[in-house]
Amino acid sequence: MADVVSALTGGDVPVEQRRARVAEMMCLHESLVDAAMAYYADHTSEIDNEIAAQEEAAERHQALWERQQTLLAQ
């Protein structure tokens, strides 16, 4: 859910093309993209918190990978 919302609400794809683009990229029917946005409209803070948590986890994993690469290079 959060991945669909993140893809829809950001990026460089023009707004009018995002729905079809996200459906294509994620192999979803456009009705599922619409359902995700409807859910997001009703649960915005919950989904925003989930997106923030995913971004923080990605940053932690990136930092860990970078530390590992530094150790391997020694």
C-alpha positions as CSV (number, residue, x, y, z in Angstrom):
1,M,0.0,0.0,0.0
2,A,2.7,2.5,1.0
3,D,4.7,1.7,-2.1
4,V,1.8,2.5,-4.3
5,V,1.1,5.7,-2.5
6,S,4.8,6.7,-2.6
7,A,5.0,6.1,-6.3
8,L,1.8,8.1,-6.9
9,T,2.6,11.1,-4.8
10,G,6.1,11.8,-6.0
11,G,8.4,11.5,-8.9
12,D,8.8,13.2,-12.2
13,V,5.9,11.6,-14.1
14,P,3.2,14.2,-14.9
15,V,0.2,13.8,-12.5
16,E,-2.2,12.8,-15.2
17,Q,0.1,9.8,-16.2
18,R,1.0,8.6,-12.7
19,R,-2.0,6.2,-12.2
20,A,-1.3,4.3,-15.4
21,R,2.5,4.4,-14.8
22,V,2.3,3.0,-11.3
23,A,-0.1,0.3,-12.4
24,E,2.3,-0.7,-15.1
25,M,5.4,-0.6,-13.0
26,M,3.8,-2.6,-10.1
27,C,1.9,-5.0,-12.4
28,L,-1.4,-3.9,-10.8
29,H,-4.8,-3.2,-12.3
30,E,-5.6,0.5,-12.2
31,S,-8.5,-0.2,-10.0
32,L,-6.1,-1.4,-7.3
33,V,-4.1,1.8,-7.6
34,D,-7.4,3.7,-7.2
35,A,-8.2,1.5,-4.1
36,A,-4.8,2.3,-2.6
37,M,-5.5,6.1,-3.1
38,A,-9.0,5.8,-1.6
39,Y,-7.5,4.0,1.4
40,Y,-4.8,6.7,1.7
41,A,-7.4,9.4,1.6
42,D,-9.1,7.9,4.7
43,H,-5.8,6.8,6.5
44,T,-3.3,9.5,5.5
45,S,-1.3,9.7,8.7
46,E,-1.1,6.0,9.1
47,I,0.3,5.5,5.6
48,D,2.6,8.5,5.9
49,N,4.0,7.0,9.1
50,E,4.5,3.7,7.2
51,I,6.3,5.4,4.4
52,A,8.5,7.3,6.8
53,A,9.4,4.0,8.6
54,Q,10.3,2.4,5.3
55,E,12.5,5.3,4.3
56,E,14.3,5.2,7.7
57,A,14.8,1.5,7.4
58,A,16.3,2.0,3.9
59,E,18.6,4.6,5.2
60,R,19.8,2.3,8.0
61,H,20.4,-0.5,5.6
62,Q,22.3,1.8,3.3
63,A,24.5,3.0,6.1
64,L,25.1,-0.6,7.2
65,W,26.1,-1.6,3.7
66,E,28.5,1.3,3.4
67,R,30.1,0.4,6.7
68,Q,30.5,-3.2,5.5
69,Q,32.1,-2.0,2.2
70,T,34.5,0.2,4.2
71,L,35.5,-2.8,6.3
72,L,35.9,-5.1,3.3
73,A,38.2,-2.5,1.7
74,Q,40.7,-2.5,4.6
